């Protein structure tokens, strides 16, 4: 089968049925393009067909990436894209045998997530001055990220209809087309109210199908714009590098666990499939306890 058509069908499947973000889909498409380009040159082929790919082809590709000095995490992501692609082709009957079955990715060290200290986040949110629609929107973006722990793509996709203003909950469309309900408190509720009033003044009335967050042009706000907004606000209270919306997700989970929240409850709110993913935040607590022990205990 034609490679371009196979990849096209796979990307559409990720976006339409698995609800993958545009960024993730682009990364998968780029990784697959690199893989097939490698196969074409490595085996000196004029055209590459999915049927000719073998386990050895994929292992050669991984070896090439390793020789180039790529990080294990990057190699793992590329191998994951290949495995997911051939699993898709095998499931719909395009290929009889999955060449990526049994291929193992290199082990990667799990880096502890970046977390903004509670007092700094409180400062950033409490000193936020609201003078216009943009201010109200940006404050709500920050509040929602920190109060719910949702991902960037999940926040972008929220529409008015997804919010239950009686129960103070939001229906979130997460990875793999999975839905979950996340709660929010009075602070977020007040921020939503302020934002909606200012939005009506600027753009007029809107229906429940409308996106929650919109740009100055009245269109659904982009991922890139939200990243810029969050980075700028966080830089005012933190000197850490790589400040992004995901830092607020990490801070949400860490601060909940610090205050005694159950690990399973945090897992559900974050939308993690595996508890082991959520357990990464417990390492932060361990580090914190060790620091306290060293400072407070005579034999520390």
N, C-alpha and C positions, 0 to 999 in steps of 0.2 A: 504494500500500500504506500501511496505517496506520503513522504515525511511531512511536508507542509500542511497537507490536509489533516493528517493524524494529529499534529501539534495544535492546529486550529480547533479541532473538535475537542481536544483535551482541555485547552484553555477556556473554551466556552462552557465546558462541563464544570470546571473549577468555579467560574464566575456565576453561572446560573443555578447550578444544583448544589455546589458545596459552599456557595456564598463567600468565596475567597475575595480579599480586597484586590483592587486594581494593582497595587504595588506588588503584592505577592504573585499575582498572575504574570506580571511583567518579569519578575525575577525568575520564575519557572520557565518562561518562554526564552529568556536570555540564556539560562543554563542549558536548556535542551539544544538551542541553536549552537552553542559552543561545543556540546558533546558531539552532535552530528557532523559539525565541521571538522572536528578532530578525527572522527572515524573516516571521513572522506579522504583526508590527507594521509592518515596513518596507513590505510590500506590501499591508497592510490586508486580510489574509485571515482568513476564519473558521476554516478548517482547512488545515493544511499537509500535503501529500503529497510523498513522496520524488521522485515523477516531475517535479514542477515546479521542482526545484532546478537552477539553472544555474551556470556559472562566475561569472557576474556577481553572483549571490546571495552566493557565497562571498567574492568580492573586496569587495563592499559591507560584509560582516561584518568582514573584516580591516581595512578602512578605518575602521570605527566603533571597533574596538578600539584602533587607532592614535590616533585623535582623543581617546580617553579617557585617553591617556597610559600605556597598558600597556607593559611591557617587551617587547622583541622576543622574548625567550625564552618569555614567557607566550603571546604571539600565536602563535609557532611551535608550541607544544604544542597549542593549540586547533585550529590548522589541521591538525596531524598527526592529531588525533582525527577530524576531518571526512574527511580523505583516507582514513584507515584504514576508516572506516565505509562510505563509498561504494565502496571497493575490495571490501569484503566483499559488499555488495549486488550488485555487478557479477559477482563470481565465482560466486555461487549463482544467477544469472539473474533476480534480482528486478528489476533495471533493465538496459536494453540498453546505455546509454551512461553512462560515469562522468563526472559534471560536475566532479569534483575533479581529474581527470587533467590534469597540466600546471600545476596551481596551485603557485606557489613560495612558500615561507615566507620571512619577513624574515631577513636575516643576523644572527647573534648572535655576540657575542664569547665565546670560550671562557674561562671563568674558571679560573685555576689552582686545583687542589683543595687543601683544607686538610689539612695533614699534621702529626701530633704528632711532635716530635723523638724519636729513638730512646731517648735516656737518660730522657726523661720517661715514655715508655710502659713501659720496663723497670721503672722505679720503681713505676708504678701496678700492674703485674702481680706484681712480686716482693715488694711489701710488703702484698699482699692477705692479710688474716687470715681463716682459715676456722674458724669456731666452730660452724656449723650447716649444715643443708641449703641454706638460701637463699644463704649465703656460697659454698658449693661450686658451686651452680648459676650464680651471677653471675660467679664467676671463670672457669668453663668458657665462658660466653657470651663474655666478653672474649677469652679465649685463642683460641677458634675464629674469631672475627672477625679478629683480628690474624694468626693463623697460617695462615689459608686465604684471606682476602680475599673471603669470600662476602658476598652481599647480605643485607639484613634479612629479606626474604621467604623467601629460600633457607634461612636459619638456622631460621626459625620452622617450616618444613615438614619438617625432618629428623625421621625416626623411627629407632628403634633398629635396625630392619632395614637401614637405609641405611649403617650403619657396618660396615666390614670390620676386625675387631679383630686379624686376623692380618697383613694388609698395611698397616694404619694408613692407611686411605683412607675417604672418605665419598662416596656417590653424591649429587650435587646436582641438583635439578630447577630449572633456570634459566628465563630468559625464553624465550618462544616454545616451551615444552614441551621444551626441549633439555636433555639430561642430560650431565653431565660428572663425572669422578672427580677429587677433590682429595686430596692427601696431607696428613698431619699428623705431627708429630714426637713425641718422648718426653714433652715437657712437656704437650702436649695429652692424650696417652694416659694419663698419670698423673692429670691433672685429671678425665678421664672416669671413671677407676677410682674416685677419691675421691667424685665426684658420685654414681655409681651405688650405692656402698655406703651413703651417707647417704640416698639416695632410698629404698632398700629399708627402712632403719630407720624412715623417716617414713611411707611409703605401702604397704610390703609388696612382694611380688614382682610383676613385670609381664612381659608378653610382648613379643616383638620388634616387634609392630605398634604399640606404644605410641609417643607422641611423645617425642623426646629431652628437650625442655624443657617442664616443666609448672608450673602456678601452684600456690598453696597449696591450691586446690580439686581438684588432680589433673587439670585440663584443660590442653590445649595452650596454652602461654603466648601472649599477644597481642603484636602488633607494638608497640603503645603502651607496654606494660610494659617491653619490651626497650629501647625508646628512652629511657625514664626511667632505667633501670638504667645504661645506658652513659653517658648525659649526666652523671649524678651522679658516677660514678667518674672520668670524664675531667676534670670540673671541679676535682677535687682536685689535678691535676697540670698543668693548662693554663688560661690565662686567655683563650684564643681563643673567639670566638663561634661559634654554629652547630655545637656539638659533637654528633655523632650517630654511629650505627653506620657510616655511610658514610665517616666520617673514618678509622676503623680500616681500611677497605678501601683508602682512598687511601694510608694509611701502610704497609700491607702491600706494595703495588705499588712505592711509592717506595723503601722500604728494600731491597727485593729488587734493584731496578735499581742502587741505590747500591753494593750489594755485588757487582755484576758479572753479575747474572742476564740471560739472553738475553730480548730483547723479545718474541719469539714465545712463549717458555715462559710469561712473565707473562701474555700475552694469553690463552693457553689456560686458565691457572689462574683468571683473572678471568671467563672465559666471555664475552669480547667477540666480537662478530661481525666487527668491522672492526679492523684493526691501527691505523688512524688514531686510534681511541678510546684505545687503550693508549699511543700516542705522546704523548698529552697529558702523561704523567708525565716524558717526556724533557725537557720545558721546565723542569721543576723542577731537573733536573740541570744544565741550561744556566745557570740563574740561580745555582745553587750554585757552578759553575765561575767565573762572572763575579765573584762576591763574593770567591772565593779569589784570583783573578787581581789584583783591585784591592788586596787586602791584601798579597799577597806579591811582586808584580812592581814593580821600581823605577819603571816608566813606567805603572803601573796607575792 
